[in-house]
Amino acid sequence: MGWLTILPQIVAIGIVLWRKEVILALLAAIFTSELLLLIDASGGVPLFAPIETIERIVSVFSSPSNTRVLMFSLIIGCLIAYLRHSGGVAALVDLLINKGITKTKKQAGLLTFFTGIILFVESNLSVITAGVLSRGLFDKFGMSRERLAYVIDATSAPVCILILINGWGAVVLANLHANGLENPEAVVVGTIAYNFYAWIALALVLYTILSDKLFGPLKECEALKQQEIKQEIVPEFLPSKARFMVIPLLSLIVFIFIFMYWTGDGVIRNGDGSKSILYSTILSCIIAYIMMLSSGRFTHTGLVEIGFKGMNELLQLVTIVLLSLALGASLKVLGTGAFIAGIAGEALPLILIVPMLFLAASLMAFTTGTSWGTFALMIPIGVPLIHMLGLPPAFVISAILGGGVFGDHCSPISDTTVISSVASGCSLLDHVRTQLPYALLGGSMTFIAYIIAGLFIL
C-alpha cells in the first residue's frame, strides 16, 4: 500500500490536534486501518470496517500479556487510592522533609531521578514507584505534576535501555540471536557508549532538576502551579503513619524482583514483566488493604469502595491502553512498521544510514506506541546492513534502540507514556504536550551526534 499505510496515524494526529481527544483519535485510526485492510483484501467489503474495528479491539484480549497489562492498569488505581486514603503518602512526605532528606526542590527532584535509576529492572516499576513516592513532594515544593511525569518518563526507559539486565535486554538479545548476529551479548554491551539518545535524555532531566530551568509548555504549567501554592494548601488526606505507604511500596518492589526471578527460571533479565508486575501489584493491594483494615480506621465496605473509586479514576486511561494495543496490532497487519523501516535503506549515503535508522525507529515507535515492537521490526533490517556494508554492529543497534525510546517518549499511545501520566496524576495530553519539546531536543541532538560519530567510525 505504500504511503497509505501511514494514513491511520495522520488521521489520529489530525483529530488530536483538532478535538484534543485521544480516545476518538485512536478509534478513528483503528477504523481507518481496518478499512484499508478490507479494501486491500480480495473480496473485502468496506462496509464491514466498523465490525472489523470492534473485532480488532476484542482480539486484544486474546493475548494473555495484553490482558495482564490492562488488569494491572486498573489495579494500580486501587493501590494508589489505598496509599492516598491511608494518609501514608502525606506522612512519608512530612517524614522526608522533617528528616532533612528533601529540604529543597532540587533534593525532591534528585530523589525521584535516582529512584527511577535504581529500579532499572522494569520500566513500569520505575515509573510507578518514583511517581507515587514523589507526588506529595512535588506538591509540597510547588512543582507541577507535569514536571513529575516528565522526570519519571524520561528517566525510566533510557535507564532500562542502558542497563540491559532486565526484560528489555532479554528482548534485544532474543532479536539479535534470531537474526544471526554474532556475539550479541558483546554487541549489547557495546551499544551503551553509542546510545546517544538515552544519555542525552538523562542529561536533560538532570539539568532540569539541578538548574530548575524549564522551557516550553512545561514552564507554563509550572507557573500555574506556583500561582496555586500562594493560596493555603489543605492536605487531601491527613497524615497518618509513613508505613502505610512504605510497606506496600517496598512489597511491590521486592515482589517484582521475586517474580522476575521466578518467571525467568532463575535469571531476572529473562523474567516476564507483565506477569511480575501484575502479581506484585495485586499482592501490594492486599497488603495495603490488610494494614488499613487492621488500623481500625477503615471498614471492609469502605476499602472496597475506595479501591473501585481508584480504578474508576483510571478507566479512561485504561481505555486508551486498550485502543493503543488494538491499533498497534492493526498497523502490524497493515505493514506500517515495515514501510517506515524500509525508507531507511533506500539509496542512502553510508554516513546517513545509521542516523536514518534512528529516525525510522523513532517514527515506528511513535506511530505504534511500542519500543519492543520497534526492536522486533527494525533489528531484522539493521543486521543485514551490518553484514552487507560492514557497519559496526554496536553503532547500528544503538541507533535502533535509542530511536525506539525516543519515539516512545513522543507517542501519546505508548504504555509508558500513559502509565507515567497515571503515576504522576496529570492528564495524558498535558504530559505529552509538556514532554515533547524535551524529547524533540534530545532526538535532534542525537541525530546530529550519529552523523558526527559516523565521520570518525565509518
Buried (B, 14 or more C-beta within 10 A) or exposed (E): BEEBBBBBBBBBBEBBEEEEEBBBBBBBBBBBBBBBBBEBEEEBEEEEBEEBBBEBBEBBEEEEEBBBBBBBBBBBBBBBBBBBBBBBBBBBBBBBBEEEEBEEBBBBBBBBBEBBBEBBBBBBBBBBBBBBBBBBBBBBBBBBBBBBBBBBBBBBBBBBBBBBEBBBBBBBBBBBEEBEBEEBEEBBEBBBEBBBBBBBBBEBBBEBBEEEEBEBBBBBBBEEBEEEEEEEEEBEBEBBBBBBBBBBBBBBBEBBBBBBBBBBEEEBBBBBBBBBBBBBBBBBBEBBBEBBBEEEEBEEEEBEEBBBEBBEBBEEBBBBBBBBBBBBBBBBEBBBBBBBBEEBBEEBEEBBBBBBBBBBBBBBBBBBBBBBBBBBBBBBBBBEBBEEEEBBBBBBBBBBBBBBBBBBBBBBBBBBBBBBBBBBBBBBBBBBBBBBBBBBBBBEBBBEBBEEBBEEBB
